């Protein structure tokens, strides 16, 4: 029996307001079989999590409009501890 490839089961959220960086990260993750989704600021990342989507990995930019990476990470961590 074949063993499932762990990488193909992983999902990632990429949070970056720079479109080029976002595309580069998405292509790298796709090339190794990681399903991913990109958003342009921390508020969108928090909203996605609040809607019930979960990710195995989050790549978070530090300096973004609306909600920066530090604020978003703190909010996401507090939401995970409650859930």
Backbone torsions as a table, in degrees:
resi	resn	phi	psi	omega
1	UNK	NA	132.6	-179.5
2	UNK	-75.0	141.2	176.8
3	UNK	-87.0	139.5	179.9
4	UNK	-68.3	146.6	178.2
5	UNK	-79.2	117.1	-177.0
6	UNK	-60.0	-38.5	-176.8
7	UNK	-61.0	-38.6	-177.5
8	UNK	-69.1	-13.0	179.2
9	UNK	-93.9	-7.2	-177.7
10	UNK	-83.3	148.6	174.6
11	UNK	-126.8	146.5	-178.1
12	UNK	-134.2	148.5	172.6
13	UNK	-114.7	127.3	177.7
14	UNK	-109.2	123.8	-177.1
15	UNK	-117.6	108.0	-176.6
16	UNK	-160.3	132.3	179.7
17	UNK	-83.2	-10.3	177.5
18	UNK	-89.1	113.8	-174.5
19	UNK	-60.8	-37.6	-179.8
20	UNK	-66.0	-46.9	177.5
21	UNK	-59.3	-41.9	179.8
22	UNK	-59.8	-48.0	-179.9
23	UNK	-63.9	-40.4	179.6
24	UNK	-61.8	-48.1	179.4
25	UNK	-62.0	-42.0	179.4
26	UNK	-61.5	-45.1	-179.2
27	UNK	-64.8	-40.6	178.7
28	UNK	-62.5	-47.4	-179.5
29	UNK	-65.1	-41.4	178.2
30	UNK	-61.7	-37.0	-177.6
31	UNK	-64.7	-22.8	177.1
32	UNK	-106.4	10.6	173.0
33	UNK	86.7	15.2	179.0
34	UNK	-90.4	121.5	175.7
35	UNK	-70.2	138.9	-176.7
36	UNK	-148.0	163.2	178.1
37	UNK	-139.2	144.5	-179.9
38	UNK	-118.1	143.7	174.0
39	UNK	-134.7	162.6	-171.0
40	UNK	-101.7	-1.1	175.3
41	UNK	-160.9	167.8	-177.6
42	UNK	-62.9	-33.8	179.1
43	UNK	-61.1	-42.2	178.8
44	UNK	-65.1	-36.5	177.7
45	UNK	-64.1	-44.0	178.5
46	UNK	-65.0	-42.1	179.3
47	UNK	-61.2	-43.5	179.2
48	UNK	-61.4	-43.9	179.0
49	UNK	-64.6	-41.4	179.5
50	UNK	-61.8	-31.0	178.9
51	UNK	-77.4	-4.8	174.9
52	UNK	107.1	-3.9	177.6
53	UNK	-75.2	139.8	179.6
54	UNK	-124.4	148.2	-178.5
55	UNK	-132.2	148.1	177.3
56	UNK	-81.0	-25.0	-175.5
57	UNK	-143.7	137.1	174.6
58	UNK	-126.3	123.0	173.7
59	UNK	-99.9	114.1	-170.4
60	UNK	-116.4	122.8	172.6
61	UNK	-71.3	153.3	-178.6
62	UNK	-85.4	-48.5	-171.7
63	UNK	-107.9	103.8	-179.7
64	UNK	-139.3	158.6	175.6
65	UNK	-74.3	166.6	176.6
66	UNK	69.9	-63.1	174.6
67	UNK	-144.4	121.1	-177.6
68	UNK	-76.4	173.5	-175.9
69	UNK	-63.4	-36.1	179.9
70	UNK	-67.1	-47.9	178.5
71	UNK	-60.4	-45.8	-178.2
72	UNK	-63.1	-42.9	-179.9
73	UNK	-63.4	-43.4	177.4
74	UNK	-60.6	-44.0	179.9
75	UNK	-64.4	-46.2	179.5
76	UNK	-61.5	-42.1	178.6
77	UNK	-63.5	-40.0	179.3
78	UNK	-68.0	-33.3	178.6
79	UNK	-69.9	-36.6	179.7
80	UNK	-68.7	-39.9	180.0
81	UNK	-65.3	-32.4	179.7
82	UNK	-76.5	-38.9	-174.2
83	UNK	-68.3	NA	NA
